[in-house]
């Protein structure tokens, strides 16, 4: 993969390193540093992060790790444009290799042996959610904007989303993944995606305080974060009122049933903007992607993280291979390259997406020598069950 590293350096114009690693007393910091690209993660960035995180894990002087992003985003996801360029000019298997690296990073974070504090300030989407939602502590702010909009470009919410979204209250995960809804920090805290809410202006002080923690003890780290944590202006009853409507609609067995239920809900609640947005977003997304995600999250409810990541890798590989569906390439053309925002999905309607077509996306690529099932090393944790239990 040396050619990729060279290409990345060329594309960045020999700019600043895309990931910064800093040591501060007992804390180690991993800082995403591509602000002009909203800290989207490349293959090389994921490789560097894996390498350093493994070193920090075995460093007895490191008490905790802080993960954050520079600029207005924590992380907008994987670098889809870069990966697409490689796949269009080379071979689809590069996309699988890059995706496997992201899944490996997510898996490492999910079972990390030391406290990992994710400071999620600004935009967090797609793979950015994947690498942060399994952190020991997930700190959001008044600037945080979370979304999983993959279906709008012909992909599906992945990088562990079928696991962590399936653990949210009721059918809130289905709502987030099928509609690409944008959540603020307060809502993330209310639904369990975040563990703490801290004002953005207070993050430097929190970082400084965390750097001074002289222990890897989870309760000590928790007490430090609690000193900066704030209550949000989201009323619990408002969230549960919305959740009641979400459960009513998104508990349906099919995407068609969910959309129909939403449309009826909208007729009775014309002033509820979130319902209108949900309907419009689902109608503009790839019908095939919506059906893939609904099945994926429903399977994820009863599966381990490892099983979810392995399944998502298989689905992703089938999508980028283009033999079953071309929607990802068409969505990328319309949304990322030509930017006409008018993708021509095939098929264009939910009722035209055959069940056997969706089934094929979930099956291993036994006819391709360039592909192998995802293999992840055995890991376990007993560090922070009380914080991880929310996911």
N, C-alpha and C positions, 0 to 999 in steps of 0.2 A: 504493500500500500504506500510505498515511498513516493510514487508518482502523484498520488492524491495530496500528500503533504506539500510537495513542490507546487502543485497547481493552486492549493489554498494560499500559499505564501504569495504567489504571483497575483491571484485575484485580490488579495488584501493590500497589494502594493507594498509589501514588506512593512505593514503598519504595526501597531502595538499587538502584543500577544493576545489571542482571542480569549484566553483564560489566564487569570492571574492567581498566583498562590502566595499567600502571605502567612507569616508566623508572628503571633502576638502573645507573648507569655505562654499560657497553657492552651491558647486557642489556635486553631489552624483555619485559614480562610480560603475558600474556593470562590473566585469572583468571575462570573461570566462577563466578558469584556468586548462585546460586539454591539455597542449601543446603536450604531447606525443601521444594524440589521435586527434590532430588537432582541439581541442576544440569542438568535437562532443557533442551534447546535449543529456543528459539522462533525463528520467522522473523526477528524483529528482532535477536536475539542473533547468529544466523548472519550477518546483513547487517553488523552492527557488526564482527564478527571479520574478515570478508573485507576490509572497508574498511581496518581498522588493519593487518592483516597485509601488505597491499599497500604501505602507507606504510612499514612497517618494512623491507620487502624492498628498498626504494630508499633507505633511510636509511644513509648511509655511516658514521654514528656507532654504528649498531646492529651488534654482533658476533654476537648470537644471540637467539633468542626462546624463552622458557619458557612452556609451556602447562600450566595446573594448575586445580584446582577447590577451592573453599572448602567446608568441612564434611566430612561422612562419605562423600562421593562425589566422584569425578573428574567423571563424567557418566553419568547413567542412560539417556541416549538422547535422541531428539527428544521434544518435548512433544506426545504423542499425544492427550491429553485436549483441549488447546487446539485442535489441528488438527481433531479429530473434531467439536467443537462448531461450528466454522466450517463444516465440510462439511455437517453435518446441518441447519444453519439457512440455508445459502447454496448453494454449488455445489461439486461434487467437485473442480473445477479448482483451488480454493484449496489443497487438499492437494498437488496436483501442483506448484504454484508453490513452496510451502514446502519440498517434498522436493527440488526442483531447486536451491534455495538451499543445502541441506545437501550435496548432491553437488558443487556448485561449491566449497564450503568444503573438502570432502575432497580434491578435485582440486588445489586451490591448495596444500594441505599436502603432498600426495604429490609435488609438483614444486617445493617451496619452494626458493628460491635461497640461503637462509641456514640455518645449523644451527638446528634446532628440537628442543628438549628437552621431552618430555612427561613430567611427573611424575604418574604414575598411582597415586594413593593413595586407596584406598577402592573404591567400586563403579564399574565401567565396563561399560556394556552398550550394545547397539544402535548408535545413531549416535555414542555416546561412543567406541566402538571405532573407528568409521569415521574420526573426526577425530584419533585418536591412533596407530593402527597404522601410519601412514605417516610418523610423525615420524622425524627423523634418529636420535634416541636415545629409547628407550622405557623409562623407569625405573619399575619396579614395587616394591612394598613388602610387608611382612608383613600389611598391611591390605587389599591389593588383592583384589577379587573380580570376575572377568571372566565374562560370559555373553552369549550371543546367543539370547534366549528368544522371538524373534518368532513362531515357529510356534505358540506357546501362545495367541496372540491373533489368529491367522488371517492374519498377515503372513509374511514370510520373511526370514532374515538378509540384510541388504543394506548400503547405504552402503559399497560396496567389499568386502563380505564374500566375495562369490563369487570375488574375486581373492586377498585376503590369506589367507583360510582355505584356499584351494586350494593354497597354497604351503607349507603345513605338512607335516611328515613323514608319509609314507604317506597314510592316510585319516583322519588326526586331525581335519582340517577338517570332513569329513562328520559325524564324531562330535559335534563341538562344535555344529554348526549344526542337526543333526537332533534332538538330545536337549536342547539348551539347557543343557548341563552347566556347572556353575560351576567355574571354575579359580582357584586361588590364584596368588599371585605367583611362587612357586617353579615351579609347573607351566608358567606362561606363559614363564618363562625357559628351561625345559627344552625346550619345543616350538618356541621361536623367536618367539613373539609379543612378547616383551620382549628388550631388549638388556642390561639391567642390573637387579640386585636390590639395593636399599638399604633399610635399616631406616627405618621411618616417622619415628622420632625424630631421624634424621640429615638429613632433607630440608631443614630450615631452614639447616643448615650447608652443605649442597650448593648450595642456592640462592645463598647468600652467596658461595661460592667461584666459582660460575659467573658471577655478576655482576662479578667481578673479572678475568675473562679478557679480556685486551687484544688479542684476535684472533678472526677468524672461522675460523681454521684448525681443521679437524675433529680432527686428531690432538691438538691442545692441549686441546680440549674433552673429548675422550675420556680423556685422562690425568687430568683433574680428576675426572671421574665415577668413573674406576677407583679413585681414592683412597678413595671412599666405598662402592664396590661390595662386596658380601658373597657368600660361597658360601651356598647354601641347603641345607636338610636333606633335600631330595628326592634319593634315590639314583638314579643314572643307570640302574642295572639294573632298578629298580622301574618307572621310566617306560617303558623299552623292553619290559618284560614286559607292561604294559598296552597299549602300542602294538601289540604282536604280536596280541593278542586283538582290538583295534580294527580292525586291517588285515584280519583274518580275516572279521570281520562286515561292516564298512562298505565293503568292496571290491565287494560284490554290486551287480548292475546295477539293481535295483529297490528301492524302499522296503520292499515286502513281503518281499523276499529278505533285506534287512538285519535287519528285525524278527524274522523267523523264525530267522535265524542267531543273533541275540542271545538269543532265548528258549532255544535249544539250548545256548548257551554258559552261560546261567544255570543250567540243569539240572546241569551239570558243575561249577559254581562257585557254589554257593548262598551262600557267605559273602562273595562279592564284591559289596559294596553298589553300586559304580558301575555294574555291569551291571543290577542290579535297577532302579536309578534311571533308567538309559537306556531300559529297556523301558517303565516306567511313564510317563515323560515323552513318549515317542513315541506311546503309546496315548492319551494325553490331548490331544495337539496336533491341530491341524487336518490331516486327511489330505491335503487339497488343498495346503496350505502345504508339507507335507513333500515332496510330489512336485515342487512348483515349485522348492524349494531344491535338491533332489538334482540336477535337471537344470541349475539355474543354476550350481552349483559345478563340475559336470563340464564345462560349457562354459567356465567361468572358467579352467580349467587351461591352456587353449591361447589365451587372449585377453589383450590389454593392459588396463591399468587403465581407459583411456578406453572400450574396448569393454564392459568389465564394468559400468561406471557407466551407460553408455547403455542396456544391456540391463535393468539393474535399474530404471532410470527407466521404461522401457516396462512392465515387469511391475507395478511399483507403481501406475502410472496405471491399468492395467486392473483392478487389485484395488480401488482406491478408487472407480472408476466404477460398480462393483457389477453390471455387466451379465453378468459371467461367474461371479462368486462373491460371496457376501455374508458370507463367513466373518470378514473383518476387522471388520465392523460388529457381528456377533454376538459375536465374541471380545472386542471392546472393551466391549460391554454387560456381558458376564459377568465380565470380569476387572477393568475399570477403573471402570465406572459402578454397576451393580447389585451387583457383587462377590459374586454367588452362586457363582462359580467353576464353573458348569455350562453351558458353551457347547453349543449344539445345532448341530453342524457339518453342513453339507449339501454333499456326501453325508457320512454319519457313519463310513464305513469305507473303508479304503485300496482294497479291491478294487472299490469302486463309483465311484472317481474315474476317469473316462474319459480316455484319452490325448488325444483331440481337444479336451477341455476345457482340459487343461494347455497344449496347443499354442496355443490362442486367447490365453492370458495372455501369451505371448511375442511376439505379433504387434502391429505398430504400429496405433494407433487412427486408421485412415485415414478413418473415418466421423464423426469429431468435429472440428469447427472450433476447439474450445478447446484443442487439443493439438498439440504439435510435438515431433519427435524431439529428444533432448538434444544440444545443440551446445556443445562445450567448446573454448576457445581453445588453440592449439598451445603447449605448454610442454615444456621438457626440463631435465634436471639431470645434473650430473656431480660433485656435491658429496660424497656419502658412499656410493658404491656398495658399500663393504665392510660397512656397517651395514644398508643396505637389502636386500642380497642374501639376508638371512634371510627376506624376504617376497617 
